[in-house]
Amino acid sequence: MKYIRRALVSVYDKAGLDSLAKSLVERGVEILSTGGTAKHLQELGIGIREVSGHTGFPEMLDGRVKTLHPMIHAGLLAVRDNPEHIAQTTEHGIGMIDLVVCNLYPFEATIAKKGIDLTEVIENIDIGGPTMIRSAAKNYRDVAVLSNPSQYPDTVAELEANDGCLSDETRFRLAKAAFAHTAHYDAVISRYLANLESSHGEFPDILDVRYEKAQSLRYGENPHQTAAFYRAHSSPEPCAAWANQLSGQELSYNNILDLEAAIEIVKDFTEPACAIIKHNNPCGLAAASNLAGAFSDALDCDRLSAFGCVIGLNREVDLEAANAIREAAKAGIKVEAIIAPCYKDRALKTLSRVKHRRILETSELSHNPAVKQIRNVVGGVLLQSRDMHETTPNTLQVVTKRQPTEAEIESLLFAWKACKHVKSNSIVLARGTKTVGIGAGQMSRVDASITAVRKAGAERAKAALLASDAYIPFPDNIEVAGEAGVCGIIQPGGSAGDASVIEAADRYSMAMVFTGVRHFRH
């Protein structure tokens, strides 16, 4: 246990500072302070000593130099049970500092401003603050450091409980948090300055990634695996990671993955849309004039697979949609989780009747094109832009004798948008703007075609439209589709076997269009 007799307080964010400072003064702690913090405390009637009075040296260079002085840092870094340290500090009249309360200039908030000038950015790079924090954290056996206002209440409580002392465990915990804080601060500065240079193009030479623990998970993908959920310090766009859970049990590892898949799919659609997810793949996807219709159409694609599903919706959930989900549940469709921008009160009440069902809201959906996808491999990560390519009717190349009708083009484009969210190799069959058969994650494309046709069944496959996420290399895929009665195909094209594939499509009087774009999803 170490007593707190002198504290150095210098903060930008003054939240919670009043009660902390008053508690310190009540315990007889001398407070050293600087600049705006000193003025703030004095206005509250709290007695402080200016750092300039303590060091005998004035603040200078427009406040750039305030605490960068041996009277400060020797008082922080001196090891109390080291006789040489104590002899040297005594010789020079340096008093010990037992507590640092410091948070930093708002660099992230500064660079978030539109049209910010580099000069202003530079002035918001804190030098003295991180130096004080690091000095205190390095000498945590003798000095405590508070780098976040959220730490104040527990610290005050411990001081009161221990007659003005803080434990070794507390100081070590605070030191770890302090080093994490300054590491993040430096990483943000480094990343910002690096991005000012265009030499590295879209991807930086050094990738600094920081995520904060949001929650521990009961287990990972399987019960024998341990897991936790981490997320970025702020939400880059409405997403599953930052969704607000309104009801239900705690999220599992697999829930989080499926919720992300569900909401990212429906973001792609401007009309009311529903995605029904199993094992990170849609087993049904539809767009309609309202959410209830979209849900019913998506569910009809593969009711068997939908048991234990996660549902994504891209509109405020109304009572009609909630009742449609409720009726499906009464018919035996177990729904693990639902994610949507928001819910009407009666809809939320209806859906929340199943106590274990997780219900999450994201706010109105949008895409941030700057957000990259990151994926771990052992010993490294892969970083890429997101697959946000838009295919429009005027970009399609018709390669068969038969031209697709306007209705077929609409359905082909729906199927094309759907297949980019299905694990490769993927084949999607659609009628109108709803899927009727999905073949996902097959090692051969023809197996994906066989699966999609089997899932659709003879009646729904007839006159359906087919989307293939990558080029169709051989006529066997066309023959599977043609024998099932598929009337049109959308695919990237570009295979060495294009001529034979087009010839096969013509034999079945299909319309086939090329997009020139691939949608692999591994």
VOGU-3710 file (C-alpha; in Angstrom, 3 decimals, decimal comma):
1> mkyirralvs> 0,000/0,000/0,000  1,335/3,459/-0,875  0,100/6,785/0,472  -0,959/9,558/-1,881  0,477/12,832/-0,577  1,011/14,869/-3,751  -0,915/14,667/-7,024  -0,243/16,244/-10,411  -3,508/17,029/-12,185  -3,549/18,129/-15,833
11> vydkagldsl> -6,535/17,091/-17,939  -8,330/18,092/-21,124  -11,517/16,168/-20,311  -12,670/17,525/-16,954  -15,548/15,067/-16,482  -15,623/13,833/-12,881  -12,656/15,981/-11,909  -14,530/18,099/-9,353  -15,408/15,242/-7,027  -11,984/13,628/-7,432
21> akslvergve> -10,121/16,829/-6,607  -12,346/17,582/-3,607  -11,788/14,062/-2,291  -8,012/14,446/-2,637  -7,995/17,803/-0,844  -10,125/16,398/1,957  -7,448/13,747/2,466  -4,723/16,421/2,697  -3,258/15,709/-0,747  -1,341/18,615/-2,304
31> ilstggtakh> -2,440/19,234/-5,884  -0,090/20,525/-8,556  -1,794/21,719/-11,711  -1,323/23,608/-14,967  -3,121/25,923/-17,367  -6,838/25,391/-17,867  -7,006/22,643/-15,266  -5,502/24,896/-12,590  -7,955/27,678/-13,474  -10,893/25,262/-13,369
41> lqelgigire> -9,963/23,960/-9,929  -9,333/27,452/-8,557  -12,771/28,574/-9,742  -14,208/25,687/-7,713  -12,398/27,007/-4,656  -9,946/24,120/-4,577  -6,485/25,102/-3,483  -3,770/24,097/-5,937  -0,146/24,904/-6,540  0,814/25,965/-10,046
51> vsghtgfpem> 3,389/23,689/-11,663  5,435/26,759/-12,555  5,661/27,581/-8,834  6,743/24,014/-8,095  9,428/23,887/-10,804  10,550/27,523/-10,516  10,251/27,737/-14,288  7,418/29,407/-16,226  5,203/27,805/-18,840  6,568/28,751/-22,260
61> ldgrvktlhp> 6,246/28,322/-26,021  2,481/28,891/-25,979  2,038/26,162/-23,393  4,088/23,543/-25,262  6,458/23,337/-22,292  4,792/23,114/-18,891  5,588/19,849/-17,138  8,706/18,805/-19,068  11,072/19,503/-16,172  13,273/17,431/-13,778
71> mihagllavr> 11,263/18,698/-10,807  8,297/16,860/-12,296  9,798/13,778/-13,865  12,383/13,037/-11,200  9,547/13,286/-8,692  7,636/10,699/-10,739  10,467/8,364/-11,687  12,452/8,197/-8,432  12,296/4,708/-6,946  11,396/5,280/-3,327
81> dnpehiaqtt> 13,397/2,388/-1,887  16,517/3,214/-3,951  18,893/5,188/-1,644  20,775/6,767/-4,567  17,553/8,034/-6,135  16,405/9,521/-2,848  19,818/11,095/-2,208  19,863/12,741/-5,644  16,328/14,099/-5,413  16,968/15,346/-1,883
91> ehgigmidlv> 20,158/17,111/-3,026  18,212/19,002/-5,692  15,146/19,676/-3,566  12,850/17,509/-5,662  9,663/16,366/-3,968  7,922/13,095/-4,783  4,701/12,972/-6,802  2,493/10,012/-5,908  -0,438/10,387/-8,301  -0,849/11,641/-11,869
101> vcnlypfeat> -4,297/12,524/-13,169  -3,993/13,198/-16,873  -5,893/12,768/-20,116  -4,841/14,012/-23,506  -5,656/16,586/-26,148  -8,536/15,289/-28,317  -6,498/14,330/-31,340  -9,126/11,972/-32,794  -11,867/14,568/-32,459  -9,609/17,144/-34,093
111> iakkgidlte> -8,824/15,101/-37,183  -12,500/14,190/-37,546  -13,343/17,838/-38,311  -13,995/18,694/-41,928  -11,376/20,865/-43,606  -9,014/20,674/-40,647  -5,685/22,396/-41,192  -2,491/20,421/-40,549  -1,189/23,213/-38,310  -4,160/22,801/-35,968
121> vienidiggp> -3,707/19,042/-36,049  -0,075/19,354/-35,012  -0,977/21,639/-32,111  -3,326/18,927/-30,823  -0,521/16,396/-30,497  -0,007/16,183/-26,753  3,620/15,854/-25,624  3,693/16,629/-21,918  0,618/14,544/-21,133  1,835/11,225/-22,570
131> tmirsaakny> 5,241/11,844/-21,006  3,749/12,293/-17,536  1,481/9,292/-17,981  4,349/7,066/-19,112  6,660/8,233/-16,331  4,028/7,476/-13,705  3,130/4,147/-15,275  6,772/3,083/-15,502  7,168/3,721/-11,777  3,819/2,152/-10,853
141> rdvavlsnps> 5,263/0,523/-7,729  5,419/4,009/-6,214  3,111/6,145/-8,369  -0,517/5,770/-9,467  -1,803/7,139/-12,770  -5,398/7,920/-13,744  -5,700/8,285/-17,518  -9,495/8,059/-17,846  -12,309/9,708/-15,828  -14,010/6,302/-15,559
151> qypdtvaele> -11,214/5,315/-13,140  -11,963/8,095/-10,621  -14,840/6,569/-8,607  -13,076/3,288/-7,789  -9,888/5,152/-6,925  -11,699/7,489/-4,530  -13,446/4,524/-2,932  -10,161/2,699/-2,406  -8,478/5,785/-0,936  -11,351/6,164/1,514
161> andgclsdet> -11,286/2,482/2,425  -7,514/2,379/2,945  -6,823/5,669/4,728  -5,360/7,386/1,648  -3,487/4,412/0,208  -3,683/2,531/-3,087  -2,712/-1,120/-3,396  0,024/-2,571/-5,568  -2,622/-4,391/-7,627  -4,512/-1,178/-8,327
171> rfrlakaafa> -1,404/0,747/-9,359  -0,361/-2,058/-11,698  -3,816/-2,209/-13,260  -3,814/1,546/-13,762  -0,339/1,401/-15,305  -1,456/-1,184/-17,856  -4,403/0,983/-18,809  -2,117/4,014/-19,096  0,317/2,344/-21,479  -2,597/1,066/-23,569
181> htahydavis> -3,967/4,618/-23,677  -0,730/6,229/-24,857  -0,087/3,405/-27,332  -3,482/4,030/-28,926  -2,883/7,787/-28,939  0,446/7,392/-30,735  -1,024/4,891/-33,180  -3,785/7,326/-34,168  -1,213/10,080/-34,778  1,032/7,749/-36,756
191> rylanlessh> -1,869/6,506/-38,869  -3,110/10,021/-39,585  0,305/11,321/-40,645  0,981/8,228/-42,756  -2,304/8,709/-44,581  -1,259/12,215/-45,606  1,216/10,598/-47,980  -0,126/8,932/-51,112  3,023/6,894/-51,812  1,587/3,751/-50,192
201> gefpdildvr> -1,689/4,078/-52,098  -4,834/2,751/-50,482  -3,033/0,527/-47,986  -0,506/1,755/-45,389  2,980/0,327/-45,007  2,265/-0,321/-41,334  -1,188/-1,418/-40,189  -2,050/-0,395/-36,631  -5,170/-2,180/-35,446  -6,714/-1,674/-32,030
211> yekaqslryg> -9,843/-3,304/-30,671  -11,248/-3,090/-27,160  -12,810/-6,011/-25,342  -16,592/-5,692/-25,455  -17,449/-8,932/-23,678  -16,279/-12,393/-22,772  -18,120/-15,197/-24,544  -19,154/-18,495/-23,001  -17,206/-20,295/-25,725  -16,174/-19,974/-29,365
221> enphqtaafy> -17,518/-21,738/-32,423  -17,520/-24,931/-30,366  -17,845/-25,474/-26,602  -14,224/-26,604/-26,248  -12,949/-23,248/-27,639  -12,560/-20,128/-25,495  -13,543/-16,767/-26,970  -14,116/-13,050/-26,416  -15,593/-10,267/-28,547  -13,553/-7,147/-29,352
231> rahsspepca> -14,584/-4,129/-31,365  -13,205/-0,844/-32,656  -13,268/2,176/-30,335  -16,195/3,638/-32,295  -18,732/2,504/-34,874  -17,614/3,178/-38,469  -21,220/2,684/-39,688  -24,393/0,969/-38,413  -23,306/-2,641/-37,914  -23,764/-5,778/-35,859
241> awanqlsgqe> -20,678/-5,113/-33,726  -22,165/-1,875/-32,389  -25,838/-2,855/-32,422  -27,876/-2,237/-29,282  -29,282/-5,454/-27,818  -32,871/-4,879/-26,746  -33,832/-8,334/-25,534  -32,748/-11,938/-25,145  -29,794/-13,977/-23,943  -26,171/-12,915/-24,265
251> lsynnildle> -24,739/-13,158/-27,753  -22,603/-16,135/-28,682  -19,600/-16,252/-31,016  -21,717/-17,735/-33,805  -24,556/-15,264/-33,157  -22,221/-12,341/-33,793  -20,954/-13,799/-37,066  -24,467/-14,557/-38,302  -25,832/-11,177/-37,226  -23,111/-9,447/-39,208
261> aaieivkdft> -23,889/-11,554/-42,281  -27,601/-10,799/-41,932  -27,339/-7,029/-41,639  -24,593/-6,648/-44,259  -26,723/-8,485/-46,832  -29,830/-6,364/-46,366  -27,775/-3,161/-46,482  -27,367/-3,865/-50,192  -31,072/-3,420/-50,912  -33,020/-0,166/-51,168
271> epacaiikhn> -36,435/-1,874/-51,101  -37,667/-3,716/-47,972  -35,506/-6,847/-47,670  -35,021/-9,840/-45,418  -32,096/-12,244/-45,113  -32,412/-15,517/-43,206  -28,984/-16,771/-42,126  -27,683/-20,193/-41,162  -23,986/-20,843/-40,601  -23,028/-17,479/-42,124
281> npcglaaasn> -24,886/-18,214/-45,387  -28,317/-16,993/-46,452  -30,766/-19,875/-46,732  -33,328/-17,368/-47,958  -33,275/-13,782/-49,217  -36,029/-11,633/-50,630  -37,040/-8,061/-51,397  -40,688/-7,012/-51,479  -43,023/-4,065/-51,032  -42,993/-4,553/-47,236
291> lagafsdald> -40,981/-6,407/-44,588  -43,656/-8,986/-43,860  -43,720/-10,013/-47,517  -39,925/-10,031/-47,730  -39,713/-12,278/-44,648  -42,339/-14,714/-45,936  -40,664/-14,940/-49,362  -37,209/-15,430/-47,810  -38,515/-18,129/-45,480  -40,192/-19,995/-48,350
301> cdrlsafgcv> -36,804/-20,482/-50,034  -35,697/-23,156/-47,544  -37,881/-23,667/-44,493  -35,976/-26,779/-43,443  -32,654/-24,950/-43,175  -34,224/-21,916/-41,480  -34,612/-23,731/-38,136  -32,345/-21,947/-35,633  -31,811/-18,973/-37,944  -30,772/-15,354/-37,587
311> iglnrevdle> -32,941/-12,783/-39,396  -31,758/-9,488/-40,888  -34,203/-6,735/-41,898  -33,417/-3,352/-43,448  -36,424/-1,302/-42,284  -38,128/-0,403/-39,035  -39,892/-3,606/-38,019  -43,641/-3,080/-37,865  -46,290/-5,214/-36,218  -47,167/-6,974/-39,490
321> aanaireaak> -43,574/-8,187/-39,914  -43,331/-9,144/-36,231  -46,525/-11,165/-36,503  -45,239/-12,930/-39,612  -42,115/-13,965/-37,685  -44,236/-14,991/-34,707  -46,494/-17,178/-36,878  -43,439/-18,843/-38,431  -42,110/-19,565/-34,947  -45,442/-21,074/-33,911
331> agikveaiia> -45,180/-23,297/-37,009  -41,821/-24,644/-35,803  -39,232/-22,170/-37,177  -36,867/-21,396/-34,299  -35,456/-17,860/-34,565  -32,253/-17,310/-32,578  -31,796/-13,607/-33,260  -33,185/-10,657/-35,199  -31,308/-7,527/-36,292  -32,884/-4,440/-37,836
341> pcykdralkt> -32,481/-0,648/-37,802  -35,303/-0,223/-35,237  -38,655/-1,581/-34,086  -42,099/-0,187/-33,455  -43,078/-0,629/-29,813  -45,765/-3,259/-30,429  -43,486/-5,160/-32,809  -40,705/-5,270/-30,206  -43,135/-6,428/-27,532  -44,367/-9,212/-29,828
351> lsrvkhrril> -40,901/-10,421/-30,750  -39,622/-10,216/-27,164  -42,168/-12,733/-25,901  -39,603/-15,432/-26,636  -37,230/-14,635/-23,766  -34,107/-16,273/-25,143  -34,403/-14,627/-28,605  -31,783/-11,948/-29,144  -33,168/-8,734/-30,645  -30,790/-6,024/-31,819
361> etselshnpa> -31,132/-2,600/-33,431  -28,495/-0,776/-35,454  -30,048/2,618/-36,403  -30,704/3,546/-40,030  -28,466/1,512/-42,342  -25,696/2,974/-44,456  -22,352/2,020/-45,990  -19,003/3,673/-45,305  -16,856/2,911/-48,394  -13,670/3,691/-46,460
371> vkqirnvvgg> -14,166/0,709/-44,139  -11,905/-2,183/-45,084  -12,328/-5,889/-44,463  -9,669/-7,517/-42,324  -9,125/-11,229/-41,913  -6,643/-13,110/-39,779  -4,297/-15,818/-40,926  -1,734/-17,368/-38,608  1,090/-14,841/-38,385  -0,622/-12,101/-40,384
381> vllqsrdmhe> -3,744/-10,422/-41,671  -5,329/-9,798/-45,045  -6,813/-6,379/-45,759  -9,091/-5,549/-48,661  -11,749/-3,114/-49,799  -15,319/-4,353/-49,450  -17,199/-5,894/-52,357  -19,511/-2,975/-53,105  -19,512/-3,145/-56,898  -22,846/-2,146/-58,438
391> ttpntlqvvt> -23,985/-3,945/-61,588  -26,677/-2,138/-63,600  -28,728/-3,181/-66,646  -26,667/-1,068/-69,026  -23,426/-2,779/-67,933  -24,680/-6,272/-68,816  -23,399/-8,026/-71,931  -25,966/-10,318/-73,543  -24,076/-13,243/-75,115  -26,888/-15,584/-76,162
401> krqpteaeie> -29,307/-15,510/-79,058  -32,236/-14,874/-76,775  -32,419/-11,463/-75,111  -33,612/-11,382/-71,492  -36,900/-9,601/-70,812  -37,066/-6,598/-68,467  -38,568/-8,801/-65,760  -35,786/-11,351/-66,218  -33,136/-8,629/-66,001  -34,630/-7,439/-62,705
411> sllfawkack> -34,546/-10,979/-61,321  -31,055/-11,643/-62,683  -29,719/-8,529/-60,954  -31,424/-9,539/-57,692  -29,858/-13,020/-57,898  -26,491/-11,452/-58,751  -26,626/-9,213/-55,684  -27,647/-12,206/-53,562  -24,904/-14,538/-54,726  -22,095/-12,224/-53,643
421> hvksnsivla> -23,152/-12,874/-50,033  -23,087/-16,666/-50,389  -19,916/-18,632/-49,670  -18,107/-19,720/-52,839  -18,610/-21,621/-54,974  -22,139/-20,249/-55,029  -25,149/-20,661/-57,289  -28,389/-18,783/-56,573  -31,761/-19,431/-58,189  -34,333/-16,645/-58,042
431> rgtktvgiga> -37,837/-15,942/-59,183  -38,693/-12,279/-59,151  -36,903/-10,759/-56,175  -36,756/-13,820/-53,968  -34,378/-16,749/-53,828  -35,828/-20,202/-54,455  -32,658/-22,297/-54,306  -29,148/-21,660/-52,979  -26,069/-23,820/-53,503  -23,324/-22,602/-51,150
441> gqmsrvdasi> -19,711/-23,428/-50,410  -19,210/-26,253/-52,887  -15,783/-27,230/-54,138  -17,081/-27,640/-57,708  -19,459/-25,238/-59,403  -21,589/-27,989/-60,900  -22,216/-29,369/-57,389  -23,384/-25,892/-56,349  -25,759/-25,910/-59,345  -27,071/-29,371/-58,445
451> tavrkagaer> -27,631/-28,269/-54,821  -29,450/-25,070/-55,823  -31,729/-26,956/-58,222  -32,440/-29,652/-55,625  -33,232/-27,034/-52,978  -35,600/-25,240/-55,355  -37,445/-28,363/-56,442  -38,881/-29,055/-59,884  -41,726/-26,545/-59,741  -39,733/-23,539/-58,515
461> akaallasda> -36,628/-24,236/-60,605  -38,686/-24,054/-63,790  -38,449/-20,538/-65,267  -36,061/-19,456/-62,466  -33,036/-17,237/-63,061  -29,550/-18,402/-62,060  -26,592/-16,392/-60,761  -23,062/-17,785/-60,528  -20,543/-15,878/-58,387  -17,662/-16,743/-60,733
471> yipfpdniev> -17,446/-17,742/-64,382  -19,031/-20,988/-65,494  -16,172/-23,065/-66,892  -18,008/-25,992/-68,500  -21,380/-26,705/-70,114  -22,281/-29,182/-67,335  -23,616/-26,316/-65,174  -25,777/-25,146/-68,073  -27,080/-28,666/-68,643  -28,072/-29,039/-64,964
481> ageagvcgii> -29,877/-25,702/-65,096  -31,395/-26,294/-68,526  -32,816/-29,706/-67,622  -34,434/-28,061/-64,557  -36,073/-25,424/-66,751  -33,950/-22,418/-65,742  -34,560/-19,683/-68,312  -31,699/-17,245/-67,722  -28,195/-16,965/-66,290  -26,010/-14,144/-65,008
491> qpggsagdas> -22,292/-14,770/-64,558  -18,983/-12,916/-64,908  -17,865/-14,635/-68,126  -14,208/-14,779/-69,111  -13,703/-18,545/-69,027  -11,671/-20,337/-71,670  -14,818/-22,396/-72,139  -17,144/-19,423/-72,758  -17,935/-20,483/-76,332  -19,123/-23,966/-75,332
501> vieaadrysm> -21,067/-22,557/-72,369  -22,852/-20,019/-74,603  -23,594/-22,749/-77,145  -25,166/-24,886/-74,394  -27,277/-21,949/-73,212  -28,525/-21,406/-76,759  -29,508/-25,089/-77,016  -31,801/-24,589/-74,017  -33,078/-21,221/-75,347  -31,716/-19,485/-72,261
511> amvftgvrhf> -30,817/-15,827/-72,022  -27,333/-15,353/-70,571  -25,572/-12,148/-69,595  -21,983/-11,473/-68,568  -21,074/-8,922/-65,886  -17,284/-8,913/-66,188  -17,113/-8,950/-62,366  -16,552/-11,838/-59,959  -18,050/-12,140/-56,471  -15,980/-14,795/-54,656
521> rh> -16,627/-15,023/-50,915  -14,326/-17,321/-48,955
//
